[in-house]
């Protein structure tokens, strides 16, 4: 088939690689001038690093260079993704600097219109533009007056050069990983650096108590099992039954260590609730240097605050907070999240993609209900983005090849609705319109592999209970499924 893939980030590249290996004709469109998605130089901010260590953030069949540090930089990840595209023959199929303006169904096929190439027909379309595609920039009152006085308001993904903050009074809005990352970089050159945190989040140390790598706790099957999933299997039944007190103690002890290790009480930065509540917000890895900056005064955090307005005092830009305090603010960097949308699809298609609350209705985070010929990949924000995206790409290839036996549309819709209801409870409805699966990354992988009828050996799965999940352990699954597709009769494959 002729397949259009929109987005050349992690999900788009691995989808292209797998579909090319399965014999499809693929084109990958991205408006950026290089591959990488959020790791592209057009999107990455100073101080950007991975949240997962490189072994966990690698593709199963393409390890990162040995010389990379354990937490690679944004530039290194972009370099790695470009090398992946070269290695697996994806690069010739890339259409970079090409924005998709519309994707319209046309008699069982799709017409994709782009800025550079006009309109072209495709048999299938994979949306891999991702859940971190469009930054959510607050609309503050007084912005025009603020900017007239020389103030600048930027999304974190639009702030690329730390020198733009030199000598400035900078406000960073947010308290997630990206906010803390960029704060550390800015604090080294700015006249002042203030963090405006609407809500404090728990931060997990890279090295718990200074020696235990966090991946040994949270990037294991056991670590994932500490959070109650939609249904319980095996040892999970003990953890959320007779062992519930032990489970809670394991999680909350990390919070206690964080409080001591970072001196949170001393700086009035202890988040409300307990560490086990991180599932309702974001599991954030602590940025090296952030709490050190708080301790030495180069970083000031204003907790439980928001900016109520921007304004000019004379000819100087300022910001007013909810408590009435006023801060000089030559530069405001907003690390305030992203919106999840597909504006290039026609309204009738979009109406089928969402429920009444605006949540995506995606089976396995991949297949929209009632929109044949359209797939999503990368709409499953997780700790293991490459692994989840790789397995989703394999699922898409299997479906195109007629190798999946799925429940009927009614049953799939019921499953999606039940999954969203579970996420509402588990995350306090903070699930990015149904696209956030943290901390249930491996559960998602297991479900996708269950549809494919493949799985890792029991011993390997057991080792992943106490050791970090290793994407390399999944290396053999792609050739295994692709070999099966070669034996599928043409009559069984998905019709055009």
Secondary structure, DSSP 8 states (H G I E B T S, - for coil): -EEEEE--SHHHHHHHHHHHHTT-EEEEEESSSSS-GGGSTTT--TT-B-SS-TTTSSBTTB---TTS-SS-BHHHHHHHHHHHHHHTT-GGGEEET--EEEEEEETTEEEEEETTTEEEEESEEEE-S-TTSEE-----BTHHHHHHTT-EEEEGGG---GGGGTT-EEEEE--SHHHHHHHHHHHTTSSEEEEEESS---EE-SEETTTEETHHHHSSHHHHHTS--SS--THHHHHTTTTHHHHHHHHHHHHHHHHHHHTTTTTT---SS-GGGGGGS--EE--TTHHHHHHHTSSEEEET--EEEEEEETTEEEEEETTS-EEE-SEEEE---EE---TTB-HHHHHHHB-TTS-B-EETTTEETT-TTEEE-S-SB-TTHHHHHHHHHHHHHHHHTT------HHHHHHHHHHHHHHHHHHHTT-STTTTB-TT-HHHHHHHHHHHHT----HHHHHHHHHS---GGGGHHHHHHHHHHHHTS-GGGS---
